[in-house]
Amino acid sequence: GGSSPAPPTSQPTCPVNALKLGPCVDVLGGLGHIGLGNPVENACCPVLGGLLELEAAVCLCTAIRLKLLNINIFIPLALQALITCGKNPPPGFICPLL
Protein backbone atom coordinates (compact mmCIF):
# COMPACT_ATOMS: atom_id res chain seq x y z
CA GLY A 1 0.00 0.00 0.00
CA GLY A 2 2.59 2.62 -0.94
CA SER A 3 1.50 5.95 -2.29
CA SER A 4 2.17 6.64 -5.92
CA PRO A 5 3.75 9.94 -6.94
CA ALA A 6 1.45 12.63 -8.23
CA PRO A 7 1.07 12.60 -11.99
CA PRO A 8 3.14 15.28 -13.71
CA THR A 9 1.24 18.43 -14.52
CA SER A 10 1.78 20.58 -17.56
CA GLN A 11 2.32 23.65 -15.40
CA PRO A 12 5.09 23.71 -12.81
CA THR A 13 3.93 24.71 -9.35
CA CYS A 14 5.53 26.14 -6.25
CA PRO A 15 5.91 23.49 -3.53
CA VAL A 16 6.38 26.03 -0.72
CA ASN A 17 4.20 28.84 0.59
CA ALA A 18 5.04 31.71 -1.74
CA LEU A 19 4.40 34.14 1.10
CA LYS A 20 7.71 32.97 2.58
CA LEU A 21 9.35 34.71 -0.38
CA GLY A 22 7.81 38.07 0.51
CA PRO A 23 11.02 39.36 2.10
CA CYS A 24 12.96 38.16 -0.93
CA VAL A 25 10.67 40.06 -3.30
CA ASP A 26 10.97 43.13 -1.08
CA VAL A 27 14.75 42.97 -1.41
CA LEU A 28 14.48 42.62 -5.19
CA GLY A 29 12.28 45.71 -5.27
CA GLY A 30 14.65 47.67 -3.07
CA LEU A 31 12.03 47.76 -0.30
CA GLY A 32 13.72 45.36 2.08
CA HIS A 33 16.92 46.09 3.89
CA ILE A 34 18.58 43.13 5.51
CA GLY A 35 21.60 43.97 7.63
CA LEU A 36 24.95 42.53 6.70
CA GLY A 37 25.99 40.53 3.68
CA ASN A 38 24.19 40.06 0.41
CA PRO A 39 20.47 40.81 0.96
CA VAL A 40 19.46 38.42 -1.84
CA GLU A 41 21.44 35.59 -0.27
CA ASN A 42 19.96 36.32 3.15
CA ALA A 43 16.33 36.76 2.08
CA CYS A 44 15.98 34.50 -0.94
CA CYS A 45 18.43 31.62 -0.80
CA PRO A 46 17.21 29.99 2.44
CA VAL A 47 13.70 29.61 0.97
CA LEU A 48 14.84 28.66 -2.53
CA GLY A 49 17.60 26.34 -1.36
CA GLY A 50 15.66 23.09 -1.33
CA LEU A 51 13.81 23.68 -4.58
CA LEU A 52 14.53 22.60 -8.12
CA GLU A 53 15.48 25.37 -10.53
CA LEU A 54 12.06 25.48 -12.19
CA GLU A 55 10.21 25.32 -8.87
CA ALA A 56 12.29 28.17 -7.48
CA ALA A 57 11.55 30.30 -10.55
CA VAL A 58 7.82 29.59 -10.33
CA CYS A 59 7.82 30.40 -6.60
CA LEU A 60 9.41 33.78 -7.27
CA CYS A 61 6.86 34.50 -9.99
CA THR A 62 4.05 33.61 -7.60
CA ALA A 63 5.47 35.76 -4.82
CA ILE A 64 5.84 38.74 -7.16
CA ARG A 65 2.21 38.35 -8.25
CA LEU A 66 1.00 38.02 -4.64
CA LYS A 67 2.58 41.38 -3.93
CA LEU A 68 0.86 42.82 -7.01
CA LEU A 69 4.11 44.01 -8.52
CA ASN A 70 4.83 44.52 -12.20
CA ILE A 71 5.96 41.05 -13.24
CA ASN A 72 7.82 42.31 -16.33
CA ILE A 73 10.05 44.58 -14.26
CA PHE A 74 10.77 42.02 -11.57
CA ILE A 75 11.45 38.92 -13.66
CA PRO A 76 15.03 39.91 -14.63
CA LEU A 77 15.70 40.67 -10.95
CA ALA A 78 14.14 37.38 -9.87
CA LEU A 79 16.20 35.40 -12.38
CA GLN A 80 19.34 37.13 -11.14
CA ALA A 81 18.38 36.21 -7.57
CA LEU A 82 18.01 32.58 -8.63
CA ILE A 83 21.50 32.61 -10.11
CA THR A 84 22.86 34.22 -6.93
CA CYS A 85 21.35 31.31 -4.99
CA GLY A 86 22.97 28.76 -7.29
CA LYS A 87 19.82 28.04 -9.32
CA ASN A 88 19.86 28.25 -13.10
CA PRO A 89 16.33 28.74 -14.45
CA PRO A 90 15.56 27.14 -17.79
CA PRO A 91 16.63 29.24 -20.81
CA GLY A 92 13.81 31.51 -21.95
CA PHE A 93 11.86 30.94 -18.73
CA ILE A 94 8.57 32.84 -18.64
CA CYS A 95 6.42 33.08 -15.54
CA PRO A 96 3.37 30.82 -15.85
CA LEU A 97 0.01 32.54 -15.77
CA LEU A 98 -1.97 32.00 -12.59
GUMIDREN-31313 format. One record per residue: x, y, z of N, C-alpha, C in turn; residue number from 0. Coordinates in steps of 0.02 Angstrom, whole numbers. Layout:
% residues N
+--------+--------+--------+--------+--------+--------+--------+--------+--------+-----+
:   n_c1 :   n_c2 :   n_c3 :  ca_c1 :  ca_c2 :  ca_c3 :   c_c1 :   c_c2 :   c_c3 : seq :
+--------+--------+--------+--------+--------+--------+--------+--------+--------+-----+
:      X :      Y :      Z :      X :      Y :      Z :      X :      Y :      Z : NUM :
...
+--------+--------+--------+--------+--------+--------+--------+--------+--------+-----+
This chain:
% residues 98
+--------+--------+--------+--------+--------+--------+--------+--------+--------+-----+
:   n_c1 :   n_c2 :   n_c3 :  ca_c1 :  ca_c2 :  ca_c3 :   c_c1 :   c_c2 :   c_c3 : seq :
+--------+--------+--------+--------+--------+--------+--------+--------+--------+-----+
:     40 :    -61 :      0 :      0 :      0 :      0 :     41 :     62 :      0 :   0 :
:     93 :     68 :    -43 :    130 :    131 :    -47 :     91 :    183 :    -87 :   1 :
:    108 :    245 :    -77 :     75 :    298 :   -114 :    113 :    310 :   -179 :   2 :
:     76 :    319 :   -232 :    108 :    332 :   -296 :    121 :    407 :   -303 :   3 :
:    174 :    425 :   -338 :    188 :    497 :   -347 :    132 :    530 :   -388 :   4 :
:    124 :    594 :   -375 :     73 :    631 :   -411 :     90 :    632 :   -486 :   5 :
:     40 :    627 :   -528 :     54 :    630 :   -600 :     83 :    698 :   -618 :   6 :
:    128 :    700 :   -667 :    157 :    764 :   -686 :    104 :    810 :   -715 :   7 :
:    109 :    872 :   -698 :     62 :    921 :   -726 :     97 :    961 :   -780 :   8 :
:     59 :    991 :   -824 :     89 :   1029 :   -878 :    119 :   1094 :   -852 :   9 :
:     90 :   1120 :   -798 :    116 :   1183 :   -770 :    156 :   1169 :   -707 :  10 :
:    217 :   1193 :   -702 :    255 :   1186 :   -640 :    221 :   1225 :   -585 :  11 :
:    226 :   1201 :   -524 :    196 :   1236 :   -467 :    250 :   1249 :   -415 :  12 :
:    232 :   1290 :   -367 :    277 :   1307 :   -312 :    261 :   1263 :   -253 :  13 :
:    309 :   1221 :   -231 :    296 :   1175 :   -176 :    299 :   1205 :   -106 :  14 :
:    316 :   1269 :   -101 :    319 :   1301 :    -36 :    269 :   1359 :    -35 :  15 :
:    254 :   1384 :     23 :    210 :   1442 :     30 :    246 :   1503 :      1 :  16 :
:    219 :   1529 :    -53 :    252 :   1585 :    -87 :    258 :   1647 :    -42 :  17 :
:    216 :   1650 :     10 :    220 :   1707 :     55 :    287 :   1709 :     91 :  18 :
:    320 :   1650 :     97 :    386 :   1649 :    129 :    437 :   1687 :     88 :  19 :
:    422 :   1699 :     24 :    467 :   1735 :    -19 :    454 :   1811 :    -19 :  20 :
:    406 :   1832 :     22 :    391 :   1904 :     26 :    452 :   1946 :     40 :  21 :
:    491 :   1928 :     91 :    551 :   1968 :    105 :    601 :   1968 :     47 :  22 :
:    604 :   1912 :     11 :    648 :   1908 :    -47 :    625 :   1957 :   -100 :  23 :
:    560 :   1957 :   -114 :    533 :   2003 :   -165 :    544 :   2076 :   -144 :  24 :
:    536 :   2089 :    -79 :    548 :   2157 :    -54 :    620 :   2178 :    -68 :  25 :
:    667 :   2133 :    -57 :    738 :   2149 :    -70 :    748 :   2162 :   -145 :  26 :
:    717 :   2121 :   -187 :    724 :   2131 :   -260 :    697 :   2199 :   -280 :  27 :
:    644 :   2221 :   -247 :    614 :   2286 :   -263 :    647 :   2344 :   -229 :  28 :
:    698 :   2330 :   -189 :    732 :   2383 :   -153 :    695 :   2406 :    -92 :  29 :
:    642 :   2367 :    -72 :    601 :   2388 :    -15 :    628 :   2358 :     50 :  30 :
:    662 :   2301 :     44 :    686 :   2268 :    104 :    759 :   2283 :    116 :  31 :
:    776 :   2292 :    178 :    846 :   2305 :    194 :    866 :   2255 :    248 :  32 :
:    906 :   2207 :    229 :    929 :   2156 :    275 :   1001 :   2172 :    292 :  33 :
:   1014 :   2181 :    355 :   1080 :   2199 :    382 :   1141 :   2182 :    340 :  34 :
:   1182 :   2139 :    365 :   1247 :   2126 :    335 :   1244 :   2076 :    278 :  35 :
:   1295 :   2076 :    237 :   1300 :   2027 :    184 :   1256 :   2043 :    124 :  36 :
:   1249 :   1994 :     81 :   1210 :   2003 :     21 :   1136 :   1994 :     38 :  37 :
:   1094 :   2046 :     30 :   1023 :   2041 :     48 :    988 :   1985 :     10 :  38 :
:   1005 :   1974 :    -53 :    973 :   1921 :    -92 :    989 :   1853 :    -61 :  39 :
:   1052 :   1843 :    -44 :   1072 :   1779 :    -14 :   1036 :   1769 :     53 :  40 :
:   1029 :   1822 :     92 :    998 :   1816 :    158 :    923 :   1806 :    153 :  41 :
:    889 :   1840 :    107 :    816 :   1838 :    104 :    789 :   1785 :     57 :  42 :
:    826 :   1770 :      4 :    799 :   1725 :    -47 :    826 :   1654 :    -42 :  43 :
:    891 :   1647 :    -35 :    921 :   1581 :    -40 :    897 :   1530 :     12 :  44 :
:    885 :   1550 :     75 :    860 :   1500 :    122 :    794 :   1468 :    101 :  45 :
:    750 :   1507 :     70 :    685 :   1480 :     49 :    692 :   1441 :    -16 :  46 :
:    735 :   1465 :    -61 :    742 :   1433 :   -127 :    789 :   1372 :   -124 :  47 :
:    828 :   1367 :    -71 :    880 :   1317 :    -68 :    859 :   1246 :    -84 :  48 :
:    803 :   1224 :    -58 :    783 :   1155 :    -66 :    742 :   1141 :   -129 :  49 :
:    734 :   1191 :   -170 :    691 :   1184 :   -229 :    730 :   1169 :   -292 :  50 :
:    698 :   1138 :   -339 :    727 :   1130 :   -406 :    728 :   1198 :   -440 :  51 :
:    769 :   1204 :   -492 :    774 :   1269 :   -527 :    706 :   1295 :   -549 :  52 :
:    667 :   1251 :   -583 :    603 :   1274 :   -609 :    555 :   1291 :   -553 :  53 :
:    554 :   1252 :   -500 :    510 :   1266 :   -443 :    528 :   1333 :   -412 :  54 :
:    593 :   1346 :   -404 :    614 :   1408 :   -374 :    592 :   1468 :   -417 :  55 :
:    598 :   1461 :   -483 :    577 :   1515 :   -528 :    502 :   1527 :   -522 :  56 :
:    464 :   1473 :   -521 :    391 :   1479 :   -516 :    372 :   1511 :   -449 :  57 :
:    406 :   1491 :   -396 :    391 :   1520 :   -330 :    403 :   1596 :   -330 :  58 :
:    458 :   1617 :   -361 :    470 :   1689 :   -363 :    417 :   1725 :   -404 :  59 :
:    396 :   1695 :   -459 :    343 :   1725 :   -499 :    280 :   1733 :   -458 :  60 :
:    263 :   1680 :   -421 :    203 :   1681 :   -380 :    207 :   1734 :   -326 :  61 :
:    265 :   1739 :   -294 :    274 :   1788 :   -241 :    268 :   1859 :   -268 :  62 :
:    296 :   1871 :   -327 :    292 :   1937 :   -358 :    219 :   1954 :   -372 :  63 :
:    181 :   1905 :   -398 :    110 :   1918 :   -413 :     71 :   1930 :   -349 :  64 :
:     86 :   1892 :   -295 :     50 :   1901 :   -232 :     59 :   1972 :   -205 :  65 :
:    116 :   2001 :   -219 :    129 :   2069 :   -197 :    104 :   2121 :   -247 :  66 :
:     73 :   2097 :   -300 :     43 :   2141 :   -350 :     94 :   2188 :   -381 :  67 :
:    153 :   2161 :   -395 :    205 :   2200 :   -426 :    206 :   2187 :   -501 :  68 :
:    237 :   2232 :   -538 :    241 :   2226 :   -610 :    289 :   2169 :   -627 :  69 :
:    260 :   2113 :   -650 :    298 :   2052 :   -662 :    353 :   2063 :   -714 :  70 :
:    341 :   2105 :   -763 :    391 :   2115 :   -816 :    454 :   2151 :   -791 :  71 :
:    445 :   2194 :   -741 :    503 :   2229 :   -713 :    542 :   2183 :   -667 :  72 :
:    506 :   2140 :   -631 :    539 :   2101 :   -579 :    568 :   2035 :   -602 :  73 :
:    546 :   2011 :   -660 :    572 :   1946 :   -683 :    648 :   1947 :   -693 :  74 :
:    678 :   1997 :   -725 :    751 :   1996 :   -731 :    785 :   1995 :   -663 :  75 :
:    757 :   2032 :   -615 :    785 :   2033 :   -548 :    778 :   1965 :   -514 :  76 :
:    720 :   1934 :   -524 :    707 :   1869 :   -493 :    755 :   1817 :   -522 :  77 :
:    765 :   1818 :   -588 :    810 :   1770 :   -619 :    882 :   1781 :   -594 :  78 :
:    901 :   1843 :   -584 :    967 :   1856 :   -557 :    973 :   1830 :   -486 :  79 :
:    919 :   1837 :   -447 :    919 :   1811 :   -379 :    927 :   1735 :   -379 :  80 :
:    894 :   1702 :   -426 :    901 :   1629 :   -431 :    973 :   1610 :   -444 :  81 :
:   1006 :   1645 :   -489 :   1075 :   1630 :   -505 :   1120 :   1642 :   -445 :  82 :
:   1105 :   1697 :   -407 :   1143 :   1711 :   -347 :   1138 :   1653 :   -297 :  83 :
:   1079 :   1621 :   -296 :   1068 :   1566 :   -249 :   1089 :   1499 :   -279 :  84 :
:   1123 :   1500 :   -336 :   1148 :   1438 :   -364 :   1097 :   1400 :   -406 :  85 :
:   1043 :   1433 :   -424 :    991 :   1402 :   -466 :    997 :   1431 :   -536 :  86 :
:    991 :   1388 :   -586 :    993 :   1412 :   -655 :    926 :   1398 :   -687 :  87 :
:    882 :   1449 :   -692 :    817 :   1437 :   -722 :    824 :   1416 :   -795 :  88 :
:    775 :   1380 :   -820 :    778 :   1357 :   -890 :    786 :   1416 :   -938 :  89 :
:    824 :   1408 :   -992 :    832 :   1462 :  -1040 :    763 :   1484 :  -1066 :  90 :
:    754 :   1549 :  -1071 :    691 :   1576 :  -1097 :    633 :   1567 :  -1049 :  91 :
:    646 :   1557 :   -985 :    593 :   1547 :   -936 :    545 :   1606 :   -936 :  92 :
:    481 :   1591 :   -937 :    429 :   1642 :   -932 :    384 :   1622 :   -874 :  93 :
:    365 :   1669 :   -833 :    321 :   1654 :   -777 :    255 :   1626 :   -802 :  94 :
:    233 :   1569 :   -772 :    168 :   1541 :   -792 :    112 :   1587 :   -770 :  95 :
:     58 :   1587 :   -807 :      0 :   1627 :   -789 :    -37 :   1591 :   -733 :  96 :
:    -61 :   1630 :   -685 :    -98 :   1600 :   -630 :   -170 :   1590 :   -649 :  97 :
+--------+--------+--------+--------+--------+--------+--------+--------+--------+-----+
